[in-house]
Amino acid sequence: MTGKRSHAAARSLIYGIHPVQETLKVGRRRVDAVYLSRVFKRDSPLHGLLEQRETRVKRVSDEELSRMAGTPNHQGICAGTEPFPYHSLDEIIEPEDLPSHVLVILDEIQDPGNLGNIIRSAECLGAAGVVLSRDRSAAVTPAVEKVAAGASAHIPIARVVNVARALENLKREGYWIFAAEMTAGHTWFSAQLGGKTAFVLGSEAKGIRRLVREKCDLSISIPLVGRIDSLNVAQAATVLLAEALRQRTVESGKPED
């Protein structure tokens, strides 16, 4: 690095108790200041964390917090931070102590709510990382981080220019690539998800693009018995990640609760 980024250029913002709290806990991202509602409880556990991190705190009105966050759903807290720290795909898969070898690959997911929920499920269910397409895709914004409820501070997230090429790279590393598609003939019940596994999920409107699907090893579906004929993409990701976790748990010999 040849020079320092200016404070103004580096500034971003997150809001909500869990996103701010987990960002402070992890410490991967600089927090310049935390803005609290004047009625935010002074005995909140968050205050101890703020003191530990020696974070500058400023009390402001709810109206000012709503203006800063762009929404009234800020839970009485905002934080000025560095921009979200994306990883590269190599940084996600290289560590030897990965929590698992399960990845979630998102091909042009555009709804911030879906992205936030997928990030939360991926973190809670032990995925190693989430990979986003750079173009025509939702990015990790403050709204996404609020929905993710702090999970985005923990799980590595990458953005790639070419999803199909990223899948080729993963296959060279020994990953088995599963395309999640509603009409697939194979179901998740018959899929072996205990090893190096990547789930590919497509956009809300168009699904997985043809060139991306062609790089997948197998398309799988989730059998449904209700009168509604589909899950949304975030729900589908959660179901698949839960089954991958179950299979890893069984293979490792750990007792299931």
C-alpha positions, 0 to 999 in steps of 0.5 A: 500500500502506497498511501493512506486512505482518507477518513472520508473515503473510508467511511461507511455505516451500519445500523442495528444492535447485532450488526454493530455489536458483532462488528465490534467483537470481531474487530476486522473492520475499523469502527470510527464512532457509534451513534446511540439514541438518547434513550438507548439503555445505558446498562446495555451489554454493548456499553462494556464492549464500546468501553473495551474497544475505546470507541467514540460514542455520541448521543443523538436523537431518533430522528437523526439516527433515522436520517443517518440510516435511511430507515427508522428500523435502526434499533437506536444505534448506528456506527461509522465504519470502514466499507465492508471488507470483501474476501477473495475466493482464494482467501475463503478456501485456502485456510486449513482450519475451515469450519467446513468445506461448504460454500454458497454461490449466489448467481445474481441474487438481487433482493437485499432481504434474501441476501441478508437471510442467506448470509445469516443462514450460512453463518449459523449452519457452518458454511465456510463462505458466501460468493456473490456475482459482482454485476446485477447482484445485491451487494453487502449494504447496511440494509443487508447487514441488518437482516444478517443480524451480525452474521456478515461480521463473521462469515467471509464473503467474496464478490467475483466477476465471473461465476462460471470461472469461479466454479471451474476454479472450485472444481479444480480444488475438488469441490462438487457443485450442486445447482439448486433448481426447482425442476431438477430430477435429483432431490437433495435426499440422494445428494452426498453433501458431506465433502467439499460442496458448493451450492449454486442458487440463482436470481429470484426472477430467472434462476441460474444462468445457463452458462453457470448451470453448465459448470455445475456437476448436478442439479438438485431440487427440494421436494415440496408437498404444500399447495405453494409450489416453491420456496424463496431462494433464502429458504432454499439455501437454509434447507440445503445448508441444514442438510449439509450440516446434518450429513457432516455431523453424521459422518463425523460421528458427533451425536445429534441433539 
